[in-house]
Amino acid sequence: MPPSPTTEAELLARARACDPDRALCLLFAPAEHRTELLALLLLHHELARIAELTSRPEIGLLRLAFWRDRCARAAAGDAPDHPLLRVLAASLRSGRLPLSELERAIEARARELDRLAEPDRTAAGFSRFAELEELLAATSGILARIMARLIGAPEPIATAAEAAGTAFGLVGTVRAAPFEVGRPQRLPTRSLVDMLGLEPGRLRSSAASARIRAAAEELLDRARARIEEVRRLAPRPPRMWLAPLLFATVAEARLRSLRRNGSDPFAAARRDAALLPLRLLRAWLARRP
């Protein structure tokens, strides 16, 4: 099989541009698996942005169907016509990248788009937070689980990785609120502001700020529980399996930063990004995500 034209350096540059925190974690993965992990991260990004870019749910569902079909064909042995799938094709064929779990992630995205067509898209209060956590477990969590499987980790480590990915997604939902508000007109998504049914122009009112902080606290509490689950399931994992578990390390660092700012995602963030590589290195050396 001819080599993919997409090199590790190109994949890493693209991953750093669209998902710098996860890309940084993958630098701690074994070198022989890094190209596949980066391609999988970029495939996750392609799936995630469908709901952000499409103007109508049915268009997004068609794009998801395209990806589902291409992944199934690659797993069946067809030559992929997309560079990311060319990188992942051998693992899809061998089952080291389980097609069923990749399809589970795509199906979760489809359910999200289906809900956008419902008349009442924003349930009152926090009743949808459990539903949001389930969605993140089936997307961000499954991404980390598949990564653990790709590097040969056993089931307990894969389960811990899923918890780490879910924690990363929960904290990311809080951190993304200012970005989501600033985006051009788009479909309502699972953003914090959309879930609360708030008007973008009224976010700095005292009532809106209180609701945002309370919602952020709920999501951060859920993230904290997932981080504790990671450490219970994988207290001292071998370093060769640690990379996807480091998503929990990132989640904890971002969580602490948010709480120092009163759990307000719109407050000025502390400039602690430069410390993240050091935190990850320390976690890798200590074998503690």
C-alpha positions as CSV (number, residue, x, y, z in Angstrom):
1,M,0.0,0.0,0.0
2,P,1.5,3.4,-1.0
3,P,2.4,5.7,1.9
4,S,-0.1,8.4,2.7
5,P,0.8,11.9,1.4
6,T,-0.2,13.3,4.8
7,T,2.9,13.3,7.0
8,E,3.1,13.4,10.7
9,A,4.5,16.9,10.6
10,E,1.5,18.1,8.5
11,L,-1.0,16.3,10.8
12,L,0.7,17.8,13.9
13,A,0.6,21.3,12.5
14,R,-3.1,21.0,11.6
15,A,-3.9,19.5,15.0
16,R,-2.1,22.2,16.9
17,A,-4.2,24.8,14.9
18,C,-7.6,23.3,15.7
19,D,-7.1,21.4,19.0
20,P,-3.8,22.5,20.7
21,D,-4.4,20.9,24.1
22,R,-5.2,17.4,22.8
23,A,-2.3,17.7,20.2
24,L,0.1,18.5,23.1
25,C,-1.0,15.4,24.9
26,L,-0.4,13.2,21.9
27,L,3.3,14.2,21.8
28,F,3.6,11.9,24.8
29,A,2.3,8.9,22.8
30,P,4.7,6.3,21.5
31,A,6.3,7.6,18.2
32,E,5.0,4.6,16.2
33,H,1.4,5.5,16.9
34,R,1.5,9.3,16.7
35,T,0.5,9.7,13.1
36,E,-2.6,7.6,13.5
37,L,-3.6,9.4,16.7
38,L,-3.2,12.8,15.1
39,A,-5.3,11.6,12.1
40,L,-8.0,10.4,14.5
41,L,-8.0,13.7,16.3
42,L,-8.4,15.6,13.0
43,L,-11.3,13.2,12.0
44,H,-12.9,14.0,15.4
45,H,-12.5,17.7,14.6
46,E,-14.2,17.2,11.1
47,L,-17.2,15.5,12.7
48,A,-17.5,18.1,15.5
49,R,-17.5,21.1,13.2
50,I,-20.4,19.8,11.1
51,A,-23.0,21.1,13.5
52,E,-21.1,24.4,13.8
53,L,-20.9,25.0,10.0
54,T,-24.1,23.7,8.6
55,S,-27.1,26.0,8.3
56,R,-29.7,23.2,8.4
57,P,-29.7,19.9,10.4
58,E,-30.5,17.8,7.3
59,I,-27.4,19.0,5.5
60,G,-25.3,18.1,8.5
61,L,-26.9,14.6,8.6
62,L,-25.9,14.1,5.0
63,R,-22.3,15.0,5.8
64,L,-22.2,12.6,8.7
65,A,-23.6,9.9,6.4
66,F,-20.7,10.6,4.0
67,W,-18.2,10.0,6.8
68,R,-20.0,6.9,8.1
69,D,-20.0,5.4,4.6
70,R,-16.3,6.3,4.0
71,C,-15.2,4.7,7.3
72,A,-17.2,1.5,6.6
73,R,-15.6,1.2,3.2
74,A,-12.1,1.7,4.6
75,A,-12.8,-1.0,7.2
76,A,-14.0,-3.3,4.4
77,G,-10.8,-2.9,2.5
78,D,-11.7,-0.2,-0.1
79,A,-8.9,2.3,-0.9
80,P,-9.9,5.5,1.0
81,D,-10.2,8.7,-1.0
82,H,-9.6,11.0,2.0
83,P,-6.1,11.5,3.4
84,L,-7.1,11.1,7.1
85,L,-8.8,7.7,6.3
86,R,-5.7,6.7,4.3
87,V,-3.7,7.0,7.5
88,L,-6.3,5.1,9.5
89,A,-7.3,2.4,6.9
90,A,-4.9,-0.3,8.1
91,S,-6.2,0.0,11.7
92,L,-9.8,0.0,10.6
93,R,-9.2,-3.1,8.5
94,S,-7.5,-4.9,11.4
95,G,-10.0,-3.8,14.0
96,R,-7.4,-2.1,16.1
97,L,-9.5,1.0,15.4
98,P,-13.0,-0.4,16.1
99,L,-15.4,0.7,13.4
100,S,-18.3,0.1,15.9
101,E,-16.9,2.8,18.3
102,L,-16.2,5.2,15.5
103,E,-19.8,4.7,14.2
104,R,-21.0,5.3,17.8
105,A,-19.4,8.7,17.7
106,I,-20.9,9.5,14.4
107,E,-24.3,8.4,15.6
108,A,-24.0,10.7,18.6
109,R,-23.4,13.6,16.3
110,A,-26.5,12.6,14.3
111,R,-28.7,12.5,17.4
112,E,-27.5,16.0,18.2
113,L,-28.5,17.3,14.8
114,D,-31.8,15.5,15.0
115,R,-32.6,17.4,18.3
116,L,-31.9,20.7,16.6
117,A,-35.0,20.1,14.5
118,E,-37.2,19.8,17.6
119,P,-39.5,22.8,18.4
120,D,-38.3,23.1,22.0
121,R,-34.5,22.9,21.8
122,T,-33.6,24.4,25.2
123,A,-35.1,22.7,28.2
124,A,-35.4,24.9,31.3
125,G,-32.9,24.7,34.1
126,F,-30.2,22.1,34.3
127,S,-32.3,19.0,33.3
128,R,-30.2,18.6,30.1
129,F,-26.8,18.4,31.7
130,A,-26.9,14.7,32.2
131,E,-27.9,14.4,28.5
132,L,-25.0,16.6,27.6
133,E,-22.6,14.5,29.6
134,E,-23.8,11.4,27.7
135,L,-23.2,13.1,24.4
136,L,-19.7,14.1,25.4
137,A,-19.0,10.6,26.6
138,A,-20.1,9.3,23.1
139,T,-17.9,11.9,21.3
140,S,-15.0,13.3,23.2
141,G,-15.0,10.2,25.5
142,I,-15.1,7.7,22.6
143,L,-12.2,9.6,20.9
144,A,-10.0,9.0,23.9
145,R,-11.2,5.4,24.2
146,I,-10.3,4.7,20.5
147,M,-6.9,6.3,21.0
148,A,-6.2,4.0,24.0
149,R,-7.2,1.0,21.8
150,L,-5.0,2.2,19.0
151,I,-1.9,2.2,21.3
152,G,-2.7,-1.3,22.6
153,A,-4.1,-0.4,26.0
154,P,-6.3,-3.0,27.8
155,E,-9.9,-2.4,28.6
156,P,-9.5,-0.8,32.1
157,I,-7.2,1.8,30.5
158,A,-9.6,2.4,27.6
159,T,-12.4,2.9,30.1
160,A,-10.3,5.4,32.1
161,A,-9.4,7.2,28.8
162,E,-13.1,7.5,28.0
163,A,-13.7,9.2,31.4
164,A,-10.7,11.5,30.7
165,G,-12.1,12.5,27.3
166,T,-15.5,13.2,28.8
167,A,-13.9,15.4,31.5
168,F,-12.0,17.3,28.8
169,G,-15.3,17.8,26.9
170,L,-17.2,19.0,29.9
171,V,-14.6,21.6,30.8
172,G,-14.3,22.6,27.1
173,T,-18.0,23.3,27.0
174,V,-17.6,25.9,29.7
175,R,-14.4,27.4,28.2
176,A,-16.0,27.6,24.8
177,A,-18.9,29.9,25.8
178,P,-17.3,33.2,24.8
179,F,-16.3,31.8,21.4
180,E,-19.7,30.3,20.8
181,V,-21.4,33.7,21.5
182,G,-19.0,35.4,19.0
183,R,-19.6,33.0,16.1
184,P,-21.8,34.2,13.2
185,Q,-25.4,33.1,12.9
186,R,-25.5,29.3,13.2
187,L,-27.6,26.4,14.4
188,P,-28.1,26.3,18.1
189,T,-25.6,23.8,19.5
190,R,-24.8,22.2,22.9
191,S,-23.0,25.5,23.9
192,L,-23.6,26.7,27.5
193,V,-25.4,29.8,26.3
194,D,-27.7,27.9,23.9
195,M,-28.5,25.4,26.6
196,L,-29.6,28.1,29.0
197,G,-31.6,29.9,26.3
198,L,-29.8,33.2,26.9
199,E,-29.7,36.1,24.5
200,P,-26.1,36.9,23.5
201,G,-26.7,40.7,24.0
202,R,-27.8,40.2,27.6
203,L,-25.1,38.0,29.0
204,R,-23.5,40.5,31.3
205,S,-26.7,41.2,33.3
206,S,-26.5,40.0,36.9
207,A,-29.2,37.4,36.4
208,A,-27.6,36.0,33.3
209,S,-24.1,36.0,34.9
210,A,-25.5,34.1,37.9
211,R,-27.1,31.5,35.7
212,I,-23.9,31.0,33.6
213,R,-21.8,30.6,36.7
214,A,-24.2,28.1,38.3
215,A,-24.4,26.1,35.1
216,A,-20.6,26.2,34.8
217,E,-20.3,24.9,38.3
218,E,-22.6,22.0,37.5
219,L,-20.5,21.0,34.5
220,L,-17.2,21.4,36.3
221,D,-18.5,19.2,39.2
222,R,-19.3,16.6,36.6
223,A,-15.8,17.0,35.1
224,R,-14.2,16.6,38.5
225,A,-16.1,13.4,39.1
226,R,-14.8,12.0,35.8
227,I,-11.2,13.0,36.6
228,E,-11.5,11.1,39.9
229,E,-12.8,8.1,37.9
230,V,-9.7,8.2,35.7
231,R,-7.4,8.1,38.7
232,R,-9.4,5.3,40.3
233,L,-9.3,3.2,37.2
234,A,-5.7,3.9,36.2
235,P,-3.7,5.2,39.2
236,R,-0.3,4.4,37.8
237,P,-0.6,3.4,34.1
238,P,2.5,2.5,32.0
239,R,3.8,5.6,30.2
240,M,3.2,4.0,26.8
241,W,-0.6,4.1,27.5
242,L,-0.7,7.5,29.2
243,A,-1.3,10.0,26.3
244,P,-5.1,9.8,26.1
245,L,-5.3,9.8,29.9
246,L,-3.5,13.1,29.9
247,F,-6.7,14.7,28.7
248,A,-7.7,14.5,32.4
249,T,-4.6,16.4,33.3
250,V,-5.5,19.2,30.9
251,A,-9.2,19.2,32.1
252,E,-8.0,19.6,35.7
253,A,-5.7,22.5,34.9
254,R,-8.4,24.3,32.9
255,L,-11.0,23.5,35.7
256,R,-8.8,25.1,38.3
257,S,-8.2,28.2,36.2
258,L,-12.0,28.6,35.7
259,R,-12.7,28.3,39.4
260,R,-10.1,30.8,40.3
261,N,-12.2,33.2,38.1
262,G,-15.4,32.4,39.9
263,S,-16.4,29.7,37.3
264,D,-17.2,32.6,34.9
265,P,-16.1,31.7,31.4
266,F,-16.3,35.3,30.4
267,A,-13.9,36.5,33.0
268,A,-10.4,37.3,32.0
269,A,-8.5,34.0,32.0
270,R,-5.2,33.7,33.8
271,R,-2.2,33.3,31.5
272,D,-1.3,29.8,32.6
273,A,-1.2,28.2,29.1
274,A,2.6,28.2,29.2
275,L,2.6,26.0,32.3
276,L,0.5,23.2,30.6
277,P,3.5,21.5,28.9
278,L,5.3,21.3,32.2
279,R,2.1,19.9,34.0
280,L,1.9,17.2,31.3
281,L,5.5,16.3,31.5
282,R,5.3,16.0,35.3
283,A,2.2,13.8,35.0
284,W,3.9,11.6,32.4
285,L,7.1,11.2,34.5
286,A,5.0,10.4,37.6
287,R,2.7,8.1,35.6
288,R,-0.3,9.9,37.1
289,P,-2.9,11.5,34.8
